[in-house]
Amino acid sequence: MKSHARLSLLLTVALAVTACSGGSNNSSPNPAPAPAPPPATTPPPAVDTVFSTFVLGLIGQTSETSTPVDINSTNFTFSEDANAFNSVLGGP
């Protein structure tokens, strides 16, 4: 009975060691390097735009199907006019 228990223990240990081996294949060649990114394009020159005028223009043309407006090359300038949006917000 002892030899049967030892054989079972030996097989269990052998299976456990085999299962823990990972199975990764380290002999495969390294993958090819990623291609170089394309050269960056020069952005268009920035345009100065009054923010309140820009926003009021967007509000005037708002629709459910309008396309987004690209503002990446826009420099906004801000006025200190507290009443700039009264026409759409219903202020005094």
CNS distance restraints for C-alpha pairs under 8 A (distance, minus, plus):
assign (resid   1 and name CA) (resid   5 and name CA) 6.35 0.50 0.50
assign (resid   2 and name CA) (resid   6 and name CA) 6.10 0.50 0.50
assign (resid   3 and name CA) (resid   7 and name CA) 5.98 0.50 0.50
assign (resid   4 and name CA) (resid   8 and name CA) 6.13 0.50 0.50
assign (resid   5 and name CA) (resid   9 and name CA) 6.08 0.50 0.50
assign (resid   6 and name CA) (resid  10 and name CA) 5.99 0.50 0.50
assign (resid   7 and name CA) (resid  11 and name CA) 6.12 0.50 0.50
assign (resid   8 and name CA) (resid  12 and name CA) 6.12 0.50 0.50
assign (resid   9 and name CA) (resid  13 and name CA) 6.17 0.50 0.50
assign (resid  10 and name CA) (resid  14 and name CA) 6.12 0.50 0.50
assign (resid  11 and name CA) (resid  15 and name CA) 6.08 0.50 0.50
assign (resid  12 and name CA) (resid  16 and name CA) 6.13 0.50 0.50
assign (resid  13 and name CA) (resid  17 and name CA) 6.13 0.50 0.50
assign (resid  14 and name CA) (resid  18 and name CA) 6.11 0.50 0.50
assign (resid  15 and name CA) (resid  19 and name CA) 6.03 0.50 0.50
assign (resid  16 and name CA) (resid  20 and name CA) 6.26 0.50 0.50
assign (resid  17 and name CA) (resid  21 and name CA) 6.46 0.50 0.50
assign (resid  43 and name CA) (resid  73 and name CA) 7.23 0.50 0.50
assign (resid  44 and name CA) (resid  73 and name CA) 6.36 0.50 0.50
assign (resid  45 and name CA) (resid  73 and name CA) 6.51 0.50 0.50
assign (resid  46 and name CA) (resid  73 and name CA) 4.61 0.50 0.50
assign (resid  46 and name CA) (resid  74 and name CA) 5.23 0.50 0.50
assign (resid  46 and name CA) (resid  75 and name CA) 6.05 0.50 0.50
assign (resid  47 and name CA) (resid  73 and name CA) 6.38 0.50 0.50
assign (resid  47 and name CA) (resid  74 and name CA) 4.89 0.50 0.50
assign (resid  47 and name CA) (resid  75 and name CA) 5.65 0.50 0.50
assign (resid  48 and name CA) (resid  74 and name CA) 6.11 0.50 0.50
assign (resid  48 and name CA) (resid  75 and name CA) 4.69 0.50 0.50
assign (resid  48 and name CA) (resid  76 and name CA) 5.79 0.50 0.50
assign (resid  48 and name CA) (resid  77 and name CA) 6.68 0.50 0.50
assign (resid  49 and name CA) (resid  53 and name CA) 7.81 0.50 0.50
assign (resid  49 and name CA) (resid  54 and name CA) 6.93 0.50 0.50
assign (resid  49 and name CA) (resid  74 and name CA) 6.67 0.50 0.50
assign (resid  49 and name CA) (resid  75 and name CA) 6.04 0.50 0.50
assign (resid  49 and name CA) (resid  76 and name CA) 4.91 0.50 0.50
assign (resid  49 and name CA) (resid  77 and name CA) 5.93 0.50 0.50
assign (resid  50 and name CA) (resid  54 and name CA) 6.22 0.50 0.50
assign (resid  50 and name CA) (resid  76 and name CA) 5.65 0.50 0.50
assign (resid  50 and name CA) (resid  77 and name CA) 4.84 0.50 0.50
assign (resid  50 and name CA) (resid  78 and name CA) 6.03 0.50 0.50
assign (resid  50 and name CA) (resid  79 and name CA) 7.45 0.50 0.50
assign (resid  51 and name CA) (resid  55 and name CA) 6.14 0.50 0.50
assign (resid  51 and name CA) (resid  76 and name CA) 5.37 0.50 0.50
assign (resid  51 and name CA) (resid  77 and name CA) 5.81 0.50 0.50
assign (resid  51 and name CA) (resid  78 and name CA) 5.65 0.50 0.50
assign (resid  51 and name CA) (resid  79 and name CA) 7.83 0.50 0.50
assign (resid  52 and name CA) (resid  56 and name CA) 6.05 0.50 0.50
assign (resid  52 and name CA) (resid  78 and name CA) 7.22 0.50 0.50
assign (resid  52 and name CA) (resid  79 and name CA) 7.65 0.50 0.50
assign (resid  52 and name CA) (resid  84 and name CA) 6.41 0.50 0.50
assign (resid  52 and name CA) (resid  85 and name CA) 7.26 0.50 0.50
assign (resid  53 and name CA) (resid  57 and name CA) 6.13 0.50 0.50
assign (resid  54 and name CA) (resid  58 and name CA) 6.36 0.50 0.50
assign (resid  55 and name CA) (resid  59 and name CA) 6.18 0.50 0.50
assign (resid  56 and name CA) (resid  60 and name CA) 6.18 0.50 0.50
assign (resid  56 and name CA) (resid  85 and name CA) 7.52 0.50 0.50
assign (resid  56 and name CA) (resid  88 and name CA) 7.99 0.50 0.50
assign (resid  57 and name CA) (resid  61 and name CA) 6.55 0.50 0.50
assign (resid  58 and name CA) (resid  62 and name CA) 6.00 0.50 0.50
assign (resid  62 and name CA) (resid  66 and name CA) 6.81 0.50 0.50
assign (resid  83 and name CA) (resid  91 and name CA) 7.40 0.50 0.50
assign (resid  83 and name CA) (resid  92 and name CA) 7.99 0.50 0.50
assign (resid  85 and name CA) (resid  89 and name CA) 5.97 0.50 0.50
assign (resid  85 and name CA) (resid  91 and name CA) 7.76 0.50 0.50
assign (resid  86 and name CA) (resid  90 and name CA) 5.23 0.50 0.50
assign (resid  86 and name CA) (resid  91 and name CA) 4.43 0.50 0.50
assign (resid  86 and name CA) (resid  92 and name CA) 6.77 0.50 0.50
assign (resid  87 and name CA) (resid  91 and name CA) 7.06 0.50 0.50
